[in-house]
Amino acid sequence: MSTAVLKSKSALINHVSAQEIDKQIRRGKAVLRELKATLEDLEDRRELAAARKRNGGKAGTPLRQAAKELGL
């Protein structure tokens, strides 16, 4: 094969590789976003469990009163 053909094939392979790398980066970022959302949900659940434990046995705030206090 000529040098020009080899360079052409090499350029094509590098181009495809760059596209594949970009695709993998996008997938990785999507996975990280999903993991971050899951972690935030778990942190919220931990805070809720701690609040329930702290307030165990105490009367809660009625929904209507809470809505009124929040201006809903």
N, C-alpha and C positions, 0 to 999 in steps of 0.2 A: 504494500500500500504506500501511496505517496505521503509525504509529510503533510500536505494540505488536507488530504482526506482524514488523516489521523487527528490533526488539529480541529477539523470540523466536527468529528465524532466526539472529541474531548470537550469541545464547547457545548455540544448538544447534551452530553452527559452532565456537565456542570450546570447547565440551565435546568435540566430536569431535577437534578439534585437540589438546587436552590428552591425550586417550586415545592418539592417534597419537604424540605426543611421548613419552609413557610407554613405548609399545611400542618406539620407536626407542632410547630410553635402555636398555631391557632388552637389546635386540639388541647395542647398543654395548658394554655391560658383558660380555656373553657373548663377544664378539669379543676384548675385552681379556683376559679370563681365558684364552682359548685362546692368544693371543699370549704371555702370561706363561708358560704351561706350555711352549710351544714354545721360548721363550728359555731357560728353565731347562734343558730337555733339551739344547739346543745348548751351554750352558755346561758341563754335565756331560760332553758329548762332547769339548769342548776340553780339560777337565782330564784325561780319560782318555787322549787323544792325547799330551798333555804327559808324563803318567806313563809311558806306553809308550816314548816317546822317551828319557826320563831313565833308564829301566830297561832299555833295549835290550840284549839279550845276557845279561842277568842271569837266573838261574833264579827262577821264581816260587814262590809258596807253594802246596803241594798243597792241594786242596780239603778233604780230610779234616782236615788240620792247621788250616786257617783256620777250619773249622766248630768244631773242638774249642776253639780259642782264643776264639772268639766265644760258646761255650757252647751251640751248636746241636746 
